[in-house]
Amino acid sequence: MKEQLLTRVFALTMTLLLALSFTGCQKASDKMDEAVYGALDKVESQSSSKYGSAQEIVDDYAAQMKKKARTLGKELKNEAPARYKKDGSLAILLKEKTGVLADLYGKGSGEISTYVLYNGDGQAQPYIDALYDAYTEATDLLMDDYEEALKTVR
């Protein structure tokens, strides 16, 4: 009788353990599905782009940087007298303004890299180099305004 009771308790325990392990497996499986589908969704969202080519990205960001350089140049000239009195130099102001252009260049470079990675549009480096040329042109525009601002505060 004691043996039968022990056998039944053992069988019941094993059944509970088995049921719990299936439940745990299902939860683990559900978590795995979440992770896989979440990663696939992320890849899909990264691979979809509003651009049709890497060159479009270069053109768009080049235009943005040129436009922003003009705006920043105007701001720099307007802020120059007060900043010169405060700092005795316009270098910090220039650094702040070129930082905005550098951020645009960084975003554009990232956009190009992502586009090329997911759309197989050749190598990213030629496009990033072209974007860097546009960044240099934009900073040259800003430097022209900086030199004008220097003339007014001296």
SULVENVEN-V228422 format. One record per residue. N is the residue number from 1. RES is the residue in one small letter. OMEGA is omega in radians with two decimals (* if undefined). NEAR is the number of other C-alpha atoms within 8 Angstrom. Layout:
BEGIN
N;RES;OMEGA;NEAR, N;RES;OMEGA;NEAR
END
This chain:
BEGIN
1;m;3.11;4, 2;k;3.14;5, 3;e;3.13;6, 4;q;3.12;7, 5;l;3.11;8, 6;l;3.13;8, 7;t;3.12;8, 8;r;3.11;8, 9;v;3.12;8, 10;f;3.14;8, 11;a;3.11;8, 12;l;3.11;8, 13;t;3.14;8, 14;m;3.12;8, 15;t;3.10;8, 16;l;3.12;8, 17;l;3.13;8, 18;l;3.13;8, 19;a;3.11;8, 20;l;-3.14;8, 21;s;3.08;8, 22;f;3.10;8, 23;t;3.11;8, 24;g;3.11;8, 25;c;-3.14;8, 26;q;3.11;8, 27;k;3.11;8, 28;a;3.12;8, 29;s;3.10;8, 30;d;3.13;8, 31;k;3.11;8, 32;m;3.11;8, 33;d;3.10;8, 34;e;-3.11;8, 35;a;-3.11;8, 36;v;-3.12;8, 37;y;3.06;8, 38;g;3.11;8, 39;a;3.11;8, 40;l;3.09;8, 41;d;3.14;8, 42;k;3.10;8, 43;v;-3.13;8, 44;e;3.13;8, 45;s;3.10;7, 46;q;-3.06;9, 47;s;3.09;10, 48;s;-3.07;6, 49;s;3.08;7, 50;k;-3.11;4, 51;y;3.12;7, 52;g;3.12;6, 53;s;3.09;8, 54;a;3.12;13, 55;q;3.07;7, 56;e;3.12;9, 57;i;3.11;12, 58;v;-3.10;14, 59;d;-3.13;8, 60;d;-3.11;8, 61;y;3.08;12, 62;a;3.11;11, 63;a;3.12;8, 64;q;-3.12;9, 65;m;3.14;14, 66;k;3.12;12, 67;k;-3.12;8, 68;k;3.13;9, 69;a;3.11;13, 70;r;3.12;10, 71;t;-3.13;8, 72;l;3.10;10, 73;g;3.09;12, 74;k;3.11;9, 75;e;-3.12;8, 76;l;3.14;14, 77;k;3.13;12, 78;n;-3.09;7, 79;e;-3.00;8, 80;a;-3.08;13, 81;p;-3.12;10, 82;a;-3.14;7, 83;r;3.14;12, 84;y;3.09;11, 85;k;-3.09;8, 86;k;-3.01;6, 87;d;-3.06;7, 88;g;-3.11;7, 89;s;3.05;8, 90;l;-3.07;11, 91;a;-3.13;6, 92;i;3.11;7, 93;l;3.11;10, 94;l;3.13;10, 95;k;3.12;8, 96;e;-3.10;8, 97;k;3.12;10, 98;t;3.08;10, 99;g;3.10;8, 100;v;3.11;8, 101;l;3.12;14, 102;a;3.09;9, 103;d;3.09;8, 104;l;3.10;11, 105;y;3.12;13, 106;g;3.12;8, 107;k;3.13;8, 108;g;3.11;12, 109;s;3.10;10, 110;g;3.12;8, 111;e;3.11;9, 112;i;-3.12;14, 113;s;3.13;9, 114;t;-3.14;10, 115;y;-3.12;14, 116;v;3.14;13, 117;l;-3.03;8, 118;y;-3.10;8, 119;n;3.06;7, 120;g;-3.10;7, 121;d;3.11;10, 122;g;3.14;5, 123;q;-3.13;7, 124;a;-2.97;11, 125;q;3.12;6, 126;p;3.13;7, 127;y;3.11;12, 128;i;3.07;11, 129;d;3.11;8, 130;a;3.10;9, 131;l;3.09;14, 132;y;3.07;9, 133;d;3.10;8, 134;a;3.09;11, 135;y;3.13;13, 136;t;3.10;8, 137;e;3.14;9, 138;a;3.12;12, 139;t;3.05;11, 140;d;3.07;8, 141;l;3.14;12, 142;l;3.12;13, 143;m;3.08;8, 144;d;3.11;8, 145;d;3.09;12, 146;y;-3.14;12, 147;e;3.06;8, 148;e;-3.14;9, 149;a;3.11;11, 150;l;3.13;10, 151;k;-3.08;7, 152;t;-3.08;7, 153;v;-3.13;8, 154;r;*;4
END
